[in-house]
Structure formats: structure tokens, C-alpha cells
Amino acid sequence: MSHTAMCFRPRGLAAAAAALALVLTGCSSGSSDSATSGKQTIVFWGWSDMSKPVALWNKTHPDIHVKFQAITSDFYPKLQAAIKGKDGAPDVTQVDYPNLTSTIIAGDLKDITSESADLKPHFKPAVWDQVVVNDKVYGVPQDIGTQVLYYRSDVFKEAGLTAPKTWDEYMTAAAKLKRTNPKAYTTAFPANGGAWLASLAWNAKAQWFGTDKDAWKVDLDDQPTLKVAEYWQKMLDKGYAKGDQHWQPTWFKGLAQGKYLTWIGPAWGGAALKENAPDLSGKWAVAPLPQWSKGDTTPVYWGGSLTALTSVTDKTDAAMKFITWLNTSEESAKLLVADVLPASDVGQGIPELTKPDPYFGGQVPSEVFTVRGTQSTPWTWGPTMTDTTNYLNDALQSVINKSTTLPDAMKKVNGETKSQLKRKGLSVR
């Protein structure tokens, strides 16, 4: 899960070559281990609980001891401060995909292109592309948040509906659900949904960020995004969606009590449904995310993270051995799967993910989560995504308060993001 979950072509980040070239020169690989023999200690920072896989690694790999430190707040500022000071900096760190670009620009990560050459076949192309920037590799994928549609299969069946394959079908289903369940809403429209909205824009083939020679291109109000904005404004205006906040008690209560009949959410979100709406076991199902073009199967993601080497580590070989095992071994995947969808093909094939799930009516949810990860959809994460996500969250709240419309709000976010990049000293066109 992304640590901002409450909150290209991922390879489209390669298109940022010109804008990133000035800051990547200090992030190249080449450091070797300071000690080639004897026991070494690797310091690993993350926000997820990695204690179980780390304990197993330490038990089975006595020559490389990993010390895990959980950083649960202000993760990136603390990481940057530690790396700048060098003393106390980790060797290995988690990074969520949306913040990869900004973390590289900060000079915090090591280029591991040569060290990771043999790892690419362990991942689907769309997954591996998320760690590729400027044709260089900056980490190993750990988990992936394929965006899907969770829906109340019992309510849909009563209304004579099946899982919608397109957004037109979703709107049609919403209208019928409102007639048959007037006190319910098809879904929540989240005030804290900046990451959620980004995935929907990505799904519509939007291009929020790119580069033009030595400058960033910012277009958070491009035509695909405005199409999405107009769609969700209509969902709100017609009473099919209701303003709320993901991950908050009122939203969980709404899911549990039948107030919300669908949730557009990530693969790792199924655990939240099970925990907060246990009495609805067997009444939820999962389907691929609706598409704008019928037959489209390209994936988009919400959250997910990679494991990277910091730019200051002098234990490259040992650190690579650890993150390779952590993210490609079956033993590690069996420990990670309780909270996330492992990114590797090995991880997605473990027995725990291939069994029918009674909560989802006997479905095998991983078949929906993983089948869509075979191709890439062009998408570039910007260099200041934390700020952009905050602007988006403010905009969504304003839409819920009816002080603006979503299309107009996106135009405002576009301007705010451009201004922030300029304040950071980045060229913008």
C-alpha cells in the first residue's frame, strides 16, 4: 500500500529525460560494498510493517543482517534529511510510485540499472515500468495497487444488473440503482481522493505531466481529465454519488450499511472491506475498472511501492541481495500478502492468492487484480506530487461544498501545480 493511500507510460517518465537530466547526474550507481567479507548490517526504512519478512531474512541469511526502522510520519522529509546528513541514513528505503520522480530529483536514490538487469523478467511490463525513469532503474517493485471496481453483487442482481464494463454502463447502472435503492448511492465521491482522481484521469488516457526539452509540461485540465471531471460532476448532480472521505468511519459505515453500493478502489482495498463490513461476506464482488473504450484492458494503479537503494549506501551488493529476495521470493510474498498485492509474478502466483475467496462470493479476486497488468498505459508522475495531491484534495472538498464545479476545480489545480513547480526552481511550459 502507498503511505499516501489515505491519500507511466510509467516508462513515460523516461520522457522526462531532458528535465531530469540536470538532477540525475548525482544519482548514478557505482558504489561498491565497503566490506566484501564478514557480517554486514543493512538499515531499511519504510512505512509498512516489514518486521516479519525481515525476521525471516535475518534467520535464513546470517551474513547480511537487516535492521528495519518504521517511519510512520513525514517520511520523505526525514529520508532527505538523513541522506543529506549521511550519518544515520538508511541503505534501503520504500518509495511509493507517485513520489519516485521527486525522490530522484532530491538525489536520494541510487541508479541500479546494471544491478537489476536480471530482475525484469520477474514482473509484468506495466509493473516494471513503474521503476524506470529516464531509461534507468531506481528500485524493485514490491506491491501494486491495480484499480478495480468493488460492487454489491446481491444488489446488482436484484436490480437486474451485471458489472459495468464501460463508464457509460456505470452511469446507466447508477440511474437504475437510484430507482431501486433511493436511499443509497452508487459510490462515494471522496474529499480526500486526490490519488483516486489521478487514477481515473490515467484511466481516461490523460497526460498530467511530461517534458518539453528542458521544461516540465503540466496539463491537469487536459481534455481527458475534463471528460472525467464532467462525468463525476454529473454523478454528483444526479445524486448517484455523495461526498464523503475514504478511510474515515462514516465511509466505512456507509459501506457496511449499504449506503454505498460500489467502490472504485485498489487491489489492496479488499482487506479494508473485509475488516469493516464483515457481515456482508458473500455480497461483494470485484470486477475490472470500467473503461472509456469498450474492450480496453490497460491497467491503472492507486498506490503501491518499490524498494530502492539510497544514494549514500556503500553496501550495494548486500542491499541488492536483500531487496531481490524481499520482492521476488515466494517466502517473502507469503508474508507480505496479508496487507498488499505482491508485484512479482511469483508473488501473484502464491496459493494464498489463487484460492476462491468466500467474502467475494467464491471469486478469485487476484484474477481481476493481476490480469490487467500486462500492458502499459502512458502516464508520468510529476515532480511535486505531494503538493499536487493536496491541491486536488482541497479542490474535491470545494466541489462537495458546491463552491465550484469539478471541471473548474481542475483548472485551478493546474495553475496551482504550475506555480509550485516554478517556486521549486523548475522550468514549466
N, C-alpha and C positions, 0 to 999 in steps of 0.2 A: 504494500500500500504506500502511496505517496504520503510524506509527512504533511503535505498541504492538502490532503484529500478532503479535510473538512472544507477543507477547501475543495515522416518528415520527408515532401518526401522526407521522414525523419532524416534521410540522407539529403533532403533538401537543405539541411544545414550545411552540406558541402557547398551549396550555392552561396553561402555566406563567406566564401573563401577570401574575397577581397577585404571585406570589413573586418574579418577576424585576423587577417594575416599580421597586422601590426601588433596584436597582443599574443599571438600563439608562439612567437619565436622563443619565448622564455619557457615554453611548456613541453619541450621535446623530451623524448626518452633518452636513455643513455647511461643513467646512474646504475651502478652495479652494487651488489651487496658488499657492505663494509667487512663482513666476515663470511668466509666461504666454508667454514667448518665450525662445529660446535653448535650448541643450542642457541637459537635466536628467538627474540620476542618481537611480535608484530602487534602494534596498537591499532585497534579497529574502532572507528566511531560510526554510530548510526542512531536512528531514532526508533527503529523496530527492535523488538526483543530478539536478539541473536544468541541468547545465552545457551540454548540447547544445541544448535549446530556447532557453536564454538566449543562447548564442553566435549562434544563427540570428537571434533577435530583434535583437541588437545590430548584426548585419551588415545587416539589412534596415530598421532603424528608427534612423537615425543621430541623430535629435533627442532620443531618450529612451534613455539608457544604463542597463542593469540590471546591478547588481553582486550576484551570488549568493553567499551565505555558508552553507555546510553546517554545521548544528549537530547533532551526532550523539549527544549525551548531555544529560540534564537540560534538554530543550528548553524546556518551559513555564516552569520557574523562571528560566531565562536570559532568556526573552522578557519575562516580567513584570518582572524587574529592569531590563532595558534600557528598557522603556516607562516605568517609574516614574522612572528617572533621565533619560529623554528623550534624553540625549546617547548616540549610538550605536544608537538604536532603529531597527529596520527600518521601511520603508514598507509592505512586503508580507510576509505570512507564510503558511506552510502551517498548517493546523489539521486534525486528524483528527476525524471526525464525533462520536465519543463524548465528546471533550473540548471541543466547541463551547460547550455551556452554561457550563461552568466558566470558559472563557476570556472569555466575555462578562461573566460575573459579576465577573471580575477587572478589568474595564474596559479590556481590551486591544484590542478590535476596534471598527471603525467601522461604523455602520449605513449600508449602501449601497443602501437600498431604491430611491431615486429614480434613482441612477446605473445600476442593474442592470435597470431596467424592461423593456428590450428583449431581455434575455438569456433570460428564462424559456422562450420557445418552443424554445430550442436543447436542452432537456433533457426527459426523461420526467418526469411529475409526481412519481413516487416519488423520483426523484433530486433534483429541485429542492427538494422539501420538506425535504431534509436540511440546507439552509442557511437555512431560515426559522424564526425564533424570535420569539415574541410578535408575529406577523404582520409582522415586519421581516426584511430580508435582510442576512446578515452575511458573505457570500462567494459565490464562484462554484465550483460542483462541479468537481473536477479528475479524480478517479478513483473508481471504485465497486467494491466487493467483493461482488458478488452471491454468496450462499451456495448451493452446489451439492453434488451427490454425485459424486465420482470413484469409479469401481469397475473391478475387473479383469474386463473383458468376456469374456476367454477362460475364466476360472474360472467365471464365472456361466453361460456357455454350456454348459460341461462338466457343470454341476450342473442344467441344465435351467431356469435362472432368467433372468428379464429384470430390468431396472432397476426397483426398487420405487417405486411412486407414493405410497404411504402408509407411515406408521410401523408399522402392523400388518404390512404386506407386508415391510418391512425386517426386523422381528423374525422373521417366518417364514423369510425368506431366510437370516438369521443361523443359525437352527437347522439348516437343510439344509446350509449351508456348513460347519458344525461337524462334521456327519456325514461329509461328503465330503472335508473337509480338516481332520482333527482337530488337527493341529499349528499351524494358522493361526487367526487371529482376524478377525472381520468388520471390526473397526476398533480404533484406539487410543482410550483414554479419557485425555485429556491433563491432567497435573497442573498445567500452565501454561495451562489452557484457559478462563480467565475470560471472554475475549471470545467464544470458541467457544460456551460455555454461554449467554451472553447472546443470541446469535443463535438458539439453539434455543428459548429461552424466548419470544423475539419471534415465532418461527415458530408457537408454540402460542397466540398471542394474549395473552400475559402483559402486565401493565402494572406494571413495576417502579417507575416514578416518575410522579408527577402533582402537581397542586396543589389545595389546598382553601382558597379565599380567600387569606390571606397566608401560608400554610404549605405546606411540601412534604409530599406523601404518599409513603410508602415501603412497598413491598409485594413484597419479593423472595421471599416464600414464599406468593404467591397460589396459587389452585387450578391455573391453567395451569402455573405453574412447578413445583408439586409433582407434577403429572402427568408432566412431563418428567423430574423427579428420580427418581420411582418407576420410570419406563421405563428410565433408564440404570443405576439400581441393579440392575434385573433383568438388563440386558445384562452387567453385571459378575458378578453372582452365578452366571449360567449359563455363564460363560466365553466369551461371544461377544465381549466387549470386554476389553482388557487395559490396565492403567495404563502410561503412558509419558509422554513430553514432546514435543509438537510442536516441530519445527525443530532437534531435537538429533540427533547422529549415530546413536544407537540407533534412533530412529524412522525416519530416512531409510533406514537399513539394513533395517529391517523392511519398508518399502515395496518396496525393491529386491529383497529375497529372498523375497517372497511371504508374509511373516508377517502383514501386514495387507492385506485384500482390498478395503477401501473406505476412503475418506477424505471426511468431511464438511468441506469447505473452501471458500475463497473463489475468485472468478474468477481473481485473480492467483496462485493457488496452482499453476496448471498449469505455470508456469515452474519451480517447485521440483521437481515430479515429473520433468520432462524432464531437469533438471540432475542429480538424484540417483538416478534409476532409468532411465538411458538405454537399457539393454538390454531394457527392457520396452516399447519403442516398438511401437505397434500393439495392445498388450494392455490398455491403459487406455481407458476411455470416460468421458464426462461426461453426467450426467442432472440434471434439476431436483431440488431438495431434496424429499425426501418430506414429505407433509403429514398433518395430523391428520384433515382432512376431504377426502374424495375429490373431486377436481375443483378444489380451491383452487389458485390460481396467484399469489397475492400474494407479493411478494419480501421477503426479509430480507437483511441485509448483515453482513459481517465486515470491518471496516476501511474504508479509503477516506479521501480527504481533500478539502478545499476550499482555495481560495486567497483570503485575506482582506486587507483593508487595516487597518493598525493604527490605533488611536485617536489617535495622535500625528502621523501623517503630514500634511504640508501640501502633498502632491503628488497629490491625489485624482484629478484628470483624467488625468495621465500614468500613474498606477498602474492606473487602471481600463482604460486602453487596453492596457496590458501583460497584465493578468490575463484580459481578454476574449480577446485573441489566444492566450494560453497555453492556455486551456481550451475554445476553440470553433473554432480553425482546424485545417484538415487538416494543414498543415505541422507544427504542434506535435504533433498527435496521432501522427503517424508516428514521432516521436522518443520519445514517452512510452510507446508501446505495447509496447516491449520488456520493460517491467517492470510495467505496470499496465493495467487496462482503462479507457480514457478514458470520462469520464462523459457527454460530449455526444453527441447523435445523430450529428453529423458525425464525431466521433472513433470511434464504434462502427461507422460505415459505411465506414471506410477499407479498401482492398484487403487490407492485412495481416491484417485480422480476418475477412474474408469468404471466405477460401480454405480448402479442406479441409486438415486437419492430420493428417499421417501418424502422428504419435505417438498420436493418439486414433482410430486406425483409419479415417482418412478423414473423420471428423466435421468439422463447422464449429462448434467449441466456442462461438463468440460467439453463435450462435443460441440456445444454452441460457443463456448469461450475460445476454443483453440482453432476451429476450422477456418476462422476468418483472419488468421494471422499469416497467410501465405503470400500476400502481396502488399506493396507499399502504397500509401496514399500520400501525395505531396503535402508536406507540412513543415514549417520551420518555426521553432520556438524562439521568441525574441530574447534580447539580452537583459531585459529588466522585467521578467515575468512576475516576480513578487509584487512589484508596483502595479503592473497591468492588471493582475488579478484583483488587487484591492480596488482599482478604478472600476472594474467590472462588477464587483460586489456592491459598491456604492450605487452604481447605475441600476442594477437589478432591484435594489431596495427602493430607489426612486420610481421605478416602473410600478412596483407593487403599491406604492403610496399614491400612484396616479398623478404624480407631479411631472411626468414626462412619458413618452412612448418609448418602446424598446428600439425602434429604428433611430430616433433622435438621440437616445442614450448612447448608442454605439458610435454615433458621430462625435459625441462629446469624449468618449473614451479614446477614440482615435487621436483627437487633439491632445488629450492629457498624456497619452503614451509618447507621442512625438516630442512634447515639451520635456518629458522626463529623460528621454534619450539625449536630448541636447544638453540638459543640465549635467548629465553624466559625461559630457565631453565627446559624445558620439555624433558623427555626421548623419544627417537624416535628409532623405529626399522624398 
